[in-house]
Amino acid sequence: MQQTSRITKVHRTHIGTGDGALVQLGRFLVANRMNRNKIFILTDANTHHLCLPVLLEQLPVLNHAAVLEIPAGEAVKSLQTAETLWLELLSKGADRDTLLINLGGGVVSDLGGFVASGFKRGIRYINLPTTLIGQADAAIGGKTGVNLGSLKNQVGSFYLPVAVFLYPRFLETLPFEHLRSGFAEVVKSALIGDAVIWHRIEKQGGGRILEMPLNSAFWRETLEKTVSQKLKIVRDDFTERKQRKKLNFGHTVGHALETFLNGAGGEGLLHGDAVAIGMVAEGYLSHKKCGLPMEEFRKMDAFLRATHHADIFKPHDIPQLIEQMYHDKKNAGGTIRFSLIRMPGVAVVDVVCTEAEIAEALQFVSNG
Ligand SMILES: NC(=O)c1ccc[n+]([C@@H]2O[C@H](COP(=O)([O-])OP(=O)(O)OC[C@H]3O[C@@H](n4cnc5c(N)ncnc54)[C@H](O)[C@@H]3O)[C@@H](O)[C@H]2O)c1
């Protein structure tokens, strides 16, 4: 089979995509004179078992790398795991020339990037995302971090990987619920920046898209657009002073739902499912505060509810959910700030909403 690949450079990060992405990784390691004895690969229990063999088959040179494994799931995205990994790196002789390769989903790339940013004041790392969330979003852009107690992503850094390689075949073993969860970030990307893609997605329907093979032209084109949009946003605003905040559409409510329903590290509600329901609530706020036409909001609402369960909280949970939102990193001056949309494809950042407005939006979600 002919191996296709594309390589671009954003900031200081090389991005390789396509069936030839792992070949590109091999070339990158040689071109950058990466010492094969100083390479560590971070996996979780699932990617160790499912993705590492694929990587090693294509790049046998990595058989020399030391493999670090963490349990799978959001609960390990913590300072404790970071400390365990730092100690393991130290005991296995890692130094400032070490390269860390993160082979996994958003948890592995967020945590591994954070570990790389702190170890010996910063070592190089590469992301090899193996989930849809990872390939469409989390692995790109150098936002690293861990959860603190039950609160999401409260400690972290902006620290770019030297390279990211998006190898589509890794996604072949991804369970359906994680595909659905990742799809929410793809929908978000369309809603904040690409009306054409949103209308295409909306016309197809979520159920049909999730049944399409991941190597179909539809998925390939949609993912390409999603990735290039994220790259552009990151290029323009790396440290999230303004435009990068757009990417948080659905996340203020989404993170509150994750914290509230999962507590300290549970896994009941997946990140993308929380963001999807977050987008319903924040779509409602977009209509009320930013003039998103009701007809457009109705389409979004119907689309998201058809793919994700909205009945995940009760009206009496609303005060606690709002309480969680005060911890969101976008806030300032004791207010809760949202990234909303004015139209599909047009985002607005730093929109302050009152508790009453947020409660009304959450009420709308729970009433269905
Ligand atoms: N840094 C960012 O910009 C950013 C953006 C979006 C999301 N995130 C973070 O990403 C995380 C969610 O990402 P996620 O859904 O990828 O989580 P994840 O890393 O926990 O992966 C989800 C599950 O899929 C398994 N898995 C991974 N690859 C697989 C494969 N190829 N085959 C079978 N199973 C596989 C994992 O073991 C895990 O059980 C959250 O912590 C979120 O906060 C970060």
The ligand as an SDF file (V2000), in Angstrom:
LIG
                    3D

 44 48  0  0  0  0  0  0  0  0999 V2000
   -4.6810   19.6520   25.9250 N   0  0  0  0  0  0  0  0  0  0  0  0
   -5.7430   19.8980   25.1970 C   0  0  0  0  0  0  0  0  0  0  0  0
   -5.7600   20.8240   24.3870 O   0  0  0  0  0  0  0  0  0  0  0  0
   -6.9590   19.0150   25.3630 C   0  0  0  0  0  0  0  0  0  0  0  0
   -8.0240   19.1430   24.4430 C   0  0  0  0  0  0  0  0  0  0  0  0
   -9.1190   18.2730   24.5830 C   0  0  0  0  0  0  0  0  0  0  0  0
   -9.1410   17.3350   25.5990 C   0  0  0  0  0  0  0  0  0  0  0  0
   -8.0860   17.2630   26.4720 N   0  0  0  0  0  0  0  0  0  0  0  0
   -8.0750   16.2340   27.5340 C   0  0  0  0  0  0  0  0  0  0  0  0
   -8.0830   14.9430   26.9190 O   0  0  0  0  0  0  0  0  0  0  0  0
   -8.6650   14.0060   27.8260 C   0  0  0  0  0  0  0  0  0  0  0  0
   -9.6720   13.1610   27.0940 C   0  0  0  0  0  0  0  0  0  0  0  0
   -9.0390   12.5470   25.9970 O   0  0  0  0  0  0  0  0  0  0  0  0
   -9.3150   11.0300   25.5780 P   0  0  0  0  0  0  0  0  0  0  0  0
  -10.7470   10.7960   25.4220 O   0  0  0  0  0  0  0  0  0  0  0  0
   -8.3990   10.7420   24.4630 O   0  0  0  0  0  0  0  0  0  0  0  0
   -8.8980   10.2620   26.9320 O   0  0  0  0  0  0  0  0  0  0  0  0
   -8.0050    8.9920   27.2460 P   0  0  0  0  0  0  0  0  0  0  0  0
   -6.5880    9.2730   26.9900 O   0  0  0  0  0  0  0  0  0  0  0  0
   -8.3990    8.5860   28.6130 O   0  0  0  0  0  0  0  0  0  0  0  0
   -8.4780    7.8590   26.2170 O   0  0  0  0  0  0  0  0  0  0  0  0
   -9.7730    7.3230   26.3040 C   0  0  0  0  0  0  0  0  0  0  0  0
   -9.7260    5.7980   26.4650 C   0  0  0  0  0  0  0  0  0  0  0  0
   -9.3450    5.2050   25.2370 O   0  0  0  0  0  0  0  0  0  0  0  0
   -8.2790    4.2700   25.4470 C   0  0  0  0  0  0  0  0  0  0  0  0
   -7.5140    4.2530   24.2050 N   0  0  0  0  0  0  0  0  0  0  0  0
   -6.6390    5.1740   23.7620 C   0  0  0  0  0  0  0  0  0  0  0  0
   -6.2590    4.8790   22.5170 N   0  0  0  0  0  0  0  0  0  0  0  0
   -6.8780    3.7330   22.1780 C   0  0  0  0  0  0  0  0  0  0  0  0
   -6.8850    2.9580   20.9960 C   0  0  0  0  0  0  0  0  0  0  0  0
   -6.2290    3.3120   19.9100 N   0  0  0  0  0  0  0  0  0  0  0  0
   -7.6240    1.8210   21.0080 N   0  0  0  0  0  0  0  0  0  0  0  0
   -8.3600    1.4620   22.1030 C   0  0  0  0  0  0  0  0  0  0  0  0
   -8.4040    2.1880   23.2350 N   0  0  0  0  0  0  0  0  0  0  0  0
   -7.6710    3.3140   23.2640 C   0  0  0  0  0  0  0  0  0  0  0  0
   -7.5600    4.8010   26.6520 C   0  0  0  0  0  0  0  0  0  0  0  0
   -6.8100    3.7940   27.2770 O   0  0  0  0  0  0  0  0  0  0  0  0
   -8.7230    5.2890   27.5110 C   0  0  0  0  0  0  0  0  0  0  0  0
   -9.2990    4.2000   28.1840 O   0  0  0  0  0  0  0  0  0  0  0  0
   -9.2790   14.8100   28.9660 C   0  0  0  0  0  0  0  0  0  0  0  0
   -8.4470   14.7230   30.0950 O   0  0  0  0  0  0  0  0  0  0  0  0
   -9.2910   16.2350   28.4250 C   0  0  0  0  0  0  0  0  0  0  0  0
   -9.2240   17.1890   29.4500 O   0  0  0  0  0  0  0  0  0  0  0  0
   -7.0090   18.0700   26.3590 C   0  0  0  0  0  0  0  0  0  0  0  0
  1  2  1  0
  2  3  2  0
  2  4  1  0
  4  5  1  0
  4 44  2  0
  5  6  2  0
  6  7  1  0
  7  8  2  0
  8  9  1  0
  8 44  1  0
  9 10  1  0
  9 42  1  0
 10 11  1  0
 11 12  1  0
 11 40  1  0
 12 13  1  0
 13 14  1  0
 14 15  2  0
 14 16  1  0
 14 17  1  0
 17 18  1  0
 18 19  2  0
 18 20  1  0
 18 21  1  0
 21 22  1  0
 22 23  1  0
 23 24  1  0
 23 38  1  0
 24 25  1  0
 25 26  1  0
 25 36  1  0
 26 27  1  0
 26 35  1  0
 27 28  2  0
 28 29  1  0
 29 30  1  0
 29 35  2  0
 30 31  1  0
 30 32  2  0
 32 33  1  0
 33 34  2  0
 34 35  1  0
 36 37  1  0
 36 38  1  0
 38 39  1  0
 40 41  1  0
 40 42  1  0
 42 43  1  0
M  CHG  2   8   1  16  -1
M  END
$$$$
